Structure formats: structure tokens, C-alpha cells
């Protein structure tokens, strides 16, 4: 499932990733991400903005209640 987030809100994206468990999403202005097992997969490490976004979303996922 590909979902586009027009605004970057890490908590909202974290809930989406944890609920669906596997798929793809796009953050407007940042790029496309894939996730599996309730975690965002590491993007191309040469893009520092995507890498920082990846870290922030996975941190927000870790903080969500079980």
C-alpha cells in the first residue's frame, strides 16, 4: 500500500507503519520509504534528509505503546 503524507508528522507516520506492518509511503518533499515488520527500512544513505527522517520515524515507532 502506498500512502502519501503531504505534511511530515513522525507520530502520524509511526502509527501508520505500526498498524499496517508492511508497505510503502511517501513524504512530500522528502521521498519514498518502505517498511516491513513495523519498522521503516533504511533508505539510500547518501541522502541525509531521508536518513534523518528514517531515524525520526523509527524512534517514534519505538515510543508507541504496545
MDAnalysis code that builds the backbone (N, CA, C; Angstrom):
import MDAnalysis as mda
import numpy as np

u = mda.Universe.empty(198, n_residues=66, atom_resindex=np.repeat(np.arange(66), 3), trajectory=True)
u.add_TopologyAttr("name", ["N", "CA", "C"] * 66)
u.add_TopologyAttr("resid", np.arange(1, 67))
u.add_TopologyAttr("resname", ["UNK", "UNK", "UNK", "UNK", "UNK", "UNK", "UNK", "UNK", "UNK", "UNK", "UNK", "UNK", "UNK", "UNK", "UNK", "UNK", "UNK", "UNK", "UNK", "UNK", "UNK", "UNK", "UNK", "UNK", "UNK", "UNK", "UNK", "UNK", "UNK", "UNK", "UNK", "UNK", "UNK", "UNK", "UNK", "UNK", "UNK", "UNK", "UNK", "UNK", "UNK", "UNK", "UNK", "UNK", "UNK", "UNK", "UNK", "UNK", "UNK", "UNK", "UNK", "UNK", "UNK", "UNK", "UNK", "UNK", "UNK", "UNK", "UNK", "UNK", "UNK", "UNK", "UNK", "UNK", "UNK", "UNK"])
u.atoms.positions = np.array([
    [0.851, -1.184, 0.000],
    [0.000, 0.000, 0.000],
    [0.891, 1.239, 0.000],
    [0.620, 2.146, -0.894],
    [1.395, 3.378, -0.984],
    [0.531, 4.531, -0.503],
    [0.981, 5.186, 0.540],
    [0.250, 6.337, 1.082],
    [1.148, 7.551, 1.002],
    [0.556, 8.687, 0.654],
    [1.327, 9.927, 0.588],
    [0.967, 10.810, 1.773],
    [1.994, 11.249, 2.485],
    [1.827, 12.190, 3.589],
    [2.277, 13.548, 3.070],
    [1.346, 14.502, 3.005],
    [1.684, 15.824, 2.483],
    [2.412, 16.665, 3.514],
    [2.231, 16.338, 4.800],
    [2.931, 17.028, 5.884],
    [3.717, 15.991, 6.673],
    [4.911, 16.357, 7.066],
    [5.756, 15.432, 7.821],
    [5.408, 15.494, 9.295],
    [4.726, 14.445, 9.761],
    [4.373, 14.298, 11.176],
    [4.828, 12.902, 11.617],
    [5.970, 12.808, 12.272],
    [6.533, 11.493, 12.618],
    [5.587, 10.576, 13.405],
    [4.816, 11.121, 14.355],
    [3.920, 10.279, 15.144],
    [2.804, 9.695, 14.280],
    [2.266, 10.478, 13.367],
    [1.207, 10.001, 12.480],
    [1.742, 8.895, 11.567],
    [2.919, 9.110, 11.015],
    [3.524, 8.113, 10.133],
    [3.866, 6.854, 10.931],
    [4.346, 7.017, 12.159],
    [4.683, 5.868, 13.010],
    [3.454, 4.997, 13.268],
    [2.319, 5.616, 13.555],
    [1.089, 4.848, 13.775],
    [0.686, 4.098, 12.505],
    [0.833, 4.743, 11.356],
    [0.520, 4.117, 10.072],
    [1.405, 2.891, 9.846],
    [2.708, 3.042, 10.071],
    [3.665, 1.953, 9.852],
    [3.391, 0.799, 10.814],
    [3.162, 1.099, 12.074],
    [2.948, 0.053, 13.075],
    [1.638, -0.682, 12.834],
    [0.627, 0.010, 12.335],
    [-0.674, -0.603, 12.076],
    [-0.631, -1.530, 10.870],
    [-0.028, -1.075, 9.774],
    [-0.038, -1.872, 8.541],
    [1.078, -2.908, 8.480],
    [2.162, -2.678, 9.178],
    [3.261, -3.625, 9.327],
    [4.159, -3.768, 8.102],
    [3.614, -3.684, 6.867],
    [4.444, -3.824, 5.669],
    [3.843, -3.010, 4.537],
    [4.699, -2.276, 3.792],
    [4.216, -1.498, 2.660],
    [5.161, -0.369, 2.305],
    [4.579, 0.689, 1.741],
    [5.346, 1.850, 1.307],
    [4.575, 3.117, 1.641],
    [5.321, 4.206, 1.778],
    [4.699, 5.517, 1.925],
    [5.633, 6.564, 1.352],
    [5.057, 7.733, 1.069],
    [5.809, 8.858, 0.524],
    [5.591, 10.056, 1.432],
    [6.671, 10.754, 1.754],
    [6.584, 12.013, 2.493],
    [6.866, 13.109, 1.471],
    [5.893, 13.976, 1.296],
    [6.021, 15.053, 0.312],
    [7.265, 15.893, 0.596],
    [8.091, 16.046, -0.410],
    [9.301, 16.844, -0.278],
    [10.509, 16.073, 0.233],
    [10.297, 14.821, 0.695],
    [11.403, 14.012, 1.214],
    [11.651, 12.811, 0.312],
    [10.603, 12.045, 0.041],
    [10.757, 10.896, -0.843],
    [9.962, 9.690, -0.392],
    [10.236, 8.568, -1.049],
    [9.514, 7.319, -0.819],
    [10.285, 6.433, 0.157],
    [9.529, 5.747, 1.018],
    [10.099, 4.850, 2.012],
    [9.357, 3.524, 1.967],
    [10.034, 2.459, 2.364],
    [9.415, 1.147, 2.522],
    [9.508, 0.751, 3.985],
    [8.543, -0.063, 4.420],
    [8.588, -0.553, 5.789],
    [8.186, -2.021, 5.825],
    [8.732, -2.722, 6.812],
    [8.470, -4.142, 6.985],
    [8.638, -4.464, 8.473],
    [7.849, -5.399, 8.964],
    [7.875, -5.772, 10.382],
    [7.675, -4.570, 11.302],
    [6.896, -3.611, 10.865],
    [6.583, -2.453, 11.697],
    [7.715, -1.461, 11.857],
    [8.730, -1.527, 11.008],
    [9.867, -0.593, 11.053],
    [10.154, -0.082, 9.643],
    [10.575, 1.168, 9.556],
    [10.959, 1.746, 8.271],
    [12.330, 1.186, 7.901],
    [12.461, 0.743, 6.654],
    [13.725, 0.190, 6.180],
    [14.689, 1.312, 5.815],
    [15.974, 1.056, 5.989],
    [16.985, 2.083, 5.749],
    [16.979, 2.523, 4.280],
    [16.901, 3.838, 4.052],
    [16.948, 4.366, 2.685],
    [18.390, 4.492, 2.205],
    [18.546, 5.059, 1.033],
    [19.873, 5.346, 0.482],
    [20.599, 6.283, 1.447],
    [21.734, 5.856, 1.944],
    [22.429, 6.627, 2.979],
    [23.101, 7.889, 2.445],
    [23.137, 8.058, 1.132],
    [23.744, 9.277, 0.594],
    [22.799, 10.481, 0.699],
    [21.517, 10.230, 0.957],
    [20.528, 11.301, 1.106],
    [20.321, 11.558, 2.598],
    [20.971, 12.588, 3.114],
    [20.943, 12.846, 4.563],
    [19.548, 13.189, 5.078],
    [18.718, 13.861, 4.277],
    [17.367, 14.209, 4.721],
    [16.520, 12.940, 4.899],
    [16.618, 12.007, 3.949],
    [15.875, 10.755, 4.067],
    [16.378, 9.936, 5.249],
    [17.677, 9.944, 5.467],
    [18.257, 9.190, 6.574],
    [17.780, 9.746, 7.918],
    [17.740, 11.065, 8.060],
    [17.268, 11.684, 9.293],
    [15.772, 11.394, 9.500],
    [14.982, 11.455, 8.431],
    [13.556, 11.158, 8.510],
    [13.345, 9.711, 8.948],
    [14.107, 8.791, 8.360],
    [14.061, 7.369, 8.715],
    [14.310, 7.176, 10.217],
    [15.329, 7.833, 10.749],
    [15.670, 7.705, 12.167],
    [14.559, 8.263, 13.059],
    [14.010, 9.424, 12.690],
    [12.958, 10.051, 13.498],
    [11.694, 9.188, 13.534],
    [11.313, 8.623, 12.398],
    [10.095, 7.803, 12.355],
    [10.287, 6.519, 13.155],
    [11.434, 5.854, 12.999],
    [11.668, 4.630, 13.767],
    [11.742, 4.911, 15.264],
    [12.248, 6.071, 15.653],
    [12.273, 6.453, 17.069],
    [10.837, 6.642, 17.565],
    [9.990, 7.282, 16.755],
    [8.593, 7.495, 17.125],
    [7.859, 6.155, 17.222],
    [8.193, 5.191, 16.360],
    [7.588, 3.863, 16.433],
    [7.961, 3.186, 17.750],
    [9.222, 3.295, 18.135],
    [9.698, 2.684, 19.378],
    [8.986, 3.264, 20.607],
    [8.579, 4.522, 20.536],
    [7.911, 5.173, 21.663],
    [6.415, 4.884, 21.745],
    [5.849, 4.296, 20.689],
    [4.417, 3.982, 20.698],
    [4.129, 2.872, 21.693],
    [2.982, 2.940, 22.355],
    [2.620, 1.849, 23.280],
    [2.354, 0.553, 22.513],
    [2.576, -0.545, 23.169],
    [2.411, -1.862, 22.533],
    [0.991, -2.210, 22.367],
])
